[in-house]
Amino acid sequence: MSRRKEDDVDVWCNDWAKVRRFILGLGPLGRDGELIVKPHERLGKLRCTLAQVREEGEGAGHRRVPVNDSGHVQQSWPEVYRGMALEVQRAQLRLPCKQREVLLLHYVWREIPVVERCELLGFAGASEYYYAVRRMKIALRAVVVGSEAPARLYARA
């Protein structure tokens, strides 16, 4: 059985999920579905930062901010939602709780098998889970595009 092709909502949600995973400290997934950066590796970096703060005090770890050719400061915050990831973040806050749970489990917690996702959400099986995913995507698209009438219609997922 072949995988279905990603639609634009999948692309939006995958962008959102990358930032969400980063914020939650989960890091990216490799091709095999395993975490590229293991939790103990992240903890080691955190311990180094805390030790630096303890030793250097205020301003520890401060680095010079890079400036581009035109004299503007170049700063980047990877934990900030931008573009469609920001639109998905705003839209998901307006979805019903159950649909937000489906969104999180489907896009952010990819390493959890579908069977366990079904148990966590209280679904009888994979077909009910994927039906809820389809309804969530329709509702999310409706909120992002700006029409809330379809979002309320599909809120019963």
ABEGO torsion letter per residue (X at the ends): XBBBBBBAAAAAAAAAAAAAAAAAGAEBBBAAGBBABBAAAAAAAAAAAAAAAAAAEBGBGBBBBBBBAAGBBBBBBAABBBEAAAAAAAAAAABBAAAAAAAAAAAABAABBAAAAAAAAGBABAAAAAAAAAAAAAAAAAAAAGBAAAAAAAAAX
